[in-house]
Amino acid sequence: MTCAHILGFPRIGPDREMKKAVEAYWNGTIDRAELARRGVELRRRNWRTQIAAGLDFVPVGDFSWYDHVLDTTALLGAVPPRFGHGGGEVDLDTYFRMARGRAPSGEPQPACEMTKWFDTNYHYIVPELYQDMAFTVATSKPFDELAEARDIAGDQARPVLLGPLSWLWLGKCQGAAFDKLTLLPKLVPVYGEILQRLQAGGAAWVQIDEPILALDLPPTWRTAFAQVYHALQIPELKVLLATYFGPLGENLRTACELPVAGLHVDAVRGTGELDQVADWLPAHKVLSVGVIDGRNVWRTDLEAALARLEPLSRRRGDNLWLAPSCSLLHVPVDLTAENRLDREVKNWLAFAVQKLDETVTLKRALTEGRDTVAEALEASRQALAARRRSPRVTDPAVRARLSALDPAMERRRNPYPSRREAQRARLKLPLLPTTTIGSFPQTAEIRRTRRAFRNGEIGEAEYTAFLREQIAFVVRKQEGYGLDVLVHGEPERSDMVEYFGEQMAGFAFTENGWVQSYGSRCVKPPIIYGDVTRPRPMTVDWATYAQSLTEKPMKGMLTGPVTLLQWSFVRDDQPRRDTCLQLALALRDEVLDLEAAGIGVIQIDEPALREGLPLRRRDWDAYLDWAVRAFRIAASGVKDETQIHTHMCYAEFNDIIEHIAALDADVITIETARSKMELLDAFAEFEYPNEIGPGVYDIHSPNVPSVEEMMALLEKAAERIPVERLWVNPDCGLKTRQWLEVDQALANMVEAARRLRRRHG
């Protein structure tokens, strides 16, 4: 039978129930039993939603209290030694200490490193790999959740696991470098035990995710796939191997020849190789086609999808399954919750619940005939036609400006050494200048007042006065710490992308379109549906007011064009490059307005630059060409004495360091605290020419580092980067932290910088 299924469903809940529950547990409002109860309730709701939609299988194990990669690490008993796990079950608080450094019980420890999940804005906790590590089944999570699901879904319950090779690939070797594949002989038997227990628990199928098959893999890793999956043959248990986020490329034959019962492929990003997969995959195996886009919010062209699927259906019959391209983790839960979204734009969209309906509609069209879903097909046809002809999508003035781009707009007036002297003369900063990345704590009072303004409960004048009070408070705080370059704290911003999108044409916004970024952190990506313009200045008033309160330099704070692109749901009717360049031009106008208003330091954050890098190396140059170009267009109109900063999040920079240098920002700040400055190696080996602010305070953890800890990190940084080109700053913005933590951490940071100035001055 042709089956409709999904690889995963959003775990946060329609009202962010997961976030609220886990944060209540962390702060002691609820106990572990209540947390567990809420988890059961949320999972059951998700399964019932999927069954009601008509899916033939529902995923089990896609739910997590923090991160599914960390779930796998805990399941395998792969706890780093510093967390004091003595064997046996990995309990919930050990799990949370690995994720964030602290939990309701146990001693705080440095959290495990965090980085981006492939080319998405989801963050995973990086497994720490040791040459002598052992593995054991150390949690009952997959087995308990299978039992829960069978009560609801019976035989439709299908466990989901992250595959052993992808888990190893995503891990990071600790100590001396070694071949990660040498861990397989100890790892594979534990996976075998997990599969046996799932089969004993009633599972007929298990989904094993191996997303690294969309990457450039060394031959030894391709060979390892066959060895691993031959070893994981479990009688009466069928394996659906799932790959996503890109085409298989040279891994296609490897994937098709694996001894598994079925193969899922991403037919959205790998559309050009679908026929080739169908040719190579033996006819007796299931081919699961990910034909619904699991990473974007646009309605599927159902007729175009059917045109691709019908020939495959004739060839493969019941061995053709239908699904979204990847887990629906990356899209909001339910479009019906959007009561204020513009009706025209809303008709163009599909969130997770609607993508279930699209998947089932395609199945019915294939198995029962198009006539049975004629109404759904007509609705799809009309929505797509309305979007194509809407005058809101295209702005001739924006198109004309884009076509008239001058290469001179991409270059600063003089090279960095000349600019550096002009900036030092203007800013008069000390050795090891201190600053922050931009945001300060978004308190309950700030969120409550913003909500009251948006709901019309207070007027604009009252809201503006409140925000000015908050800015003045933050400026006083920073002067009290002794910081050298200040920020206004961003109390007016709910999100670093949403805030700017709300002030530009071509964007739409949701009330409840939340997606998980990491742990309990959820974001609400805006939707870019049309050509982008900036009708008026967006940040100038806030920056100039903050500057009026202090003699110290005040940074203007902007989100860069690539990050605005990457962290939005982007239109799919033109190249992403063109949308990014439109954003760059809008930001260029803002940068020039800030400079004209007297702001001498302007930060253009690009934390998503590395995230946007295509998974295949052959595609890198084309992306990096327009991504770097977009940043330079935004930043390069200013005078030499105006200092341009940028900021980047957790990423491996080695492979693109020359492109980071090509941004030509005067100062780059990066997240390095969790990696203990290892990420600076790329900048040191490349001899990065400009100034660098390596993070010395991990803001994703509630732990407050001491002066001595920060000094040690800075000394490591000074071994790699000349001290006269080093800045001192936290890893990232402080909006998610509490004031008590921030006060202690920034005071310690400034003191660490002062001591090192005396040592190196």
ABEGO torsion letter per residue (X at the ends): XBBBBBAEBBAAEAAGAAAAAAAAAAAGABBAAAAAAAAAAAAAAAAAAAAAAGBABBBBGABBAABAAAAAAAAAGBBBAAAGBAEEBBBAAAAAAAAAGBBABEBBBBBBBBBBBEABABBBBBBBBBAABBBBBABAAAAAAAAAAAAAAEAABBBBBBBAAAAAAABBBBEBBBBAAAAAAAAAAAAAAAAAAAAAAGBABBBBBBAAAABBBBAAAAAAAAAAAAAABBBGBBBBBBBBGEBAEAAAAAAAABBBABBBBBAAAAAAAAAAAAAABBAABBBBBBABBAABABBBBAAAAAAAAAAAAAAAEAABBBBBABBAAABBABAAABAABBAAAAAABBBAAAAAAAAAAAAAAAAAEAAAAAAAAAAAAAAAAAAAABAAABBAAAAAAAAABBAAAABBABBAAAAAAAAAAAAGBBBGBBBBAGBBBBBAAAAAAAAAAAAGABBAAAAAAAAAAAAAAAAAAAAAAGBABBBAGGAABABAAAAAAAABBGBBBBAABBBBABEABBBBBBBBABBBBBABBAAAAAAAAAAAABABBBBBBBBBAAAAAAABBBBAABBAAAAAAAAAAAAAAAAAAAAAAGBABBBBBBAAAAAABBABAAAAAAAAAAAAAAAAAAAAABBAABBBBBBBBBBBAAAAAAAAAAAGBABBBBBAAAAGGAAAAAAAAAGBABBBBBBABBAABABBBBAAAAAAAAAAAAAABBAAABBBBBABBAAABBAAAAAAAAAAAAAAAAAAAAAAX
